[in-house]
Amino acid sequence: MNTLKTQINSRSQAFSDNAEHMQSLVDDLATLIERIKEGGGERYQARHQARGKLLPRDRVDLLLDPGSPFLEFS
């Protein structure tokens, strides 16, 4: 198998700056995902449940067979 050659210098300042910037973007995304998983906050969840409705994750849990694999995309 052929090896791909690279000219990236992982010790350069530009590489370090890019890696730091990318990590900050990844951290921001993780924070946003956690906020989304909260389902809009307690106030909106309570209002939804007061209408007699299930939250989306609760509906999915009821649809899936116990132990069956499930992959959530977004």
SVG drawing of the C-alpha trace seen along z (x, -y; Angstrom):
<svg xmlns="http://www.w3.org/2000/svg" viewBox="-54 -30 61 36">
<polyline fill="none" stroke="black" stroke-width="0.4" points="0.0,0.0 1.3,-3.4 1.9,-6.0 0.5,-9.5 3.2,-12.1 2.3,-15.2 4.0,-18.5 2.1,-19.4 4.3,-20.4 2.5,-19.5 5.0,-21.6 4.3,-24.8 2.4,-27.7 -0.2,-27.7 -0.9,-24.0 -1.3,-24.7 -3.6,-27.7 -5.8,-25.7 -6.0,-22.8 -7.0,-25.1 -9.6,-26.8 -11.0,-23.5 -11.2,-22.3 -13.1,-25.4 -15.6,-24.7 -16.0,-21.1 -16.6,-22.3 -19.2,-24.7 -21.0,-22.0 -21.0,-19.6 -22.5,-22.4 -25.2,-23.0 -26.0,-19.3 -26.5,-19.1 -28.8,-22.1 -30.8,-20.6 -31.1,-17.3 -32.8,-19.2 -35.8,-19.6 -36.4,-23.3 -36.1,-23.5 -38.3,-22.5 -41.0,-25.1 -41.7,-23.9 -41.5,-20.3 -44.0,-20.8 -46.3,-22.7 -46.0,-19.9 -46.7,-17.2 -49.7,-19.2 -51.3,-18.8 -51.1,-15.0 -48.3,-14.6 -45.1,-12.6 -41.7,-14.2 -40.0,-13.1 -37.4,-11.0 -40.1,-9.3 -42.0,-8.4 -38.9,-6.9 -38.2,-4.9 -41.8,-3.5 -41.3,-2.6 -38.1,-0.7 -37.9,2.9 -35.8,3.2 -32.1,3.8 -32.6,3.1 -29.9,0.9 -30.8,-2.7 -28.6,-5.4 -29.7,-9.0 -28.3,-11.3 -29.3,-14.7"/>
</svg>
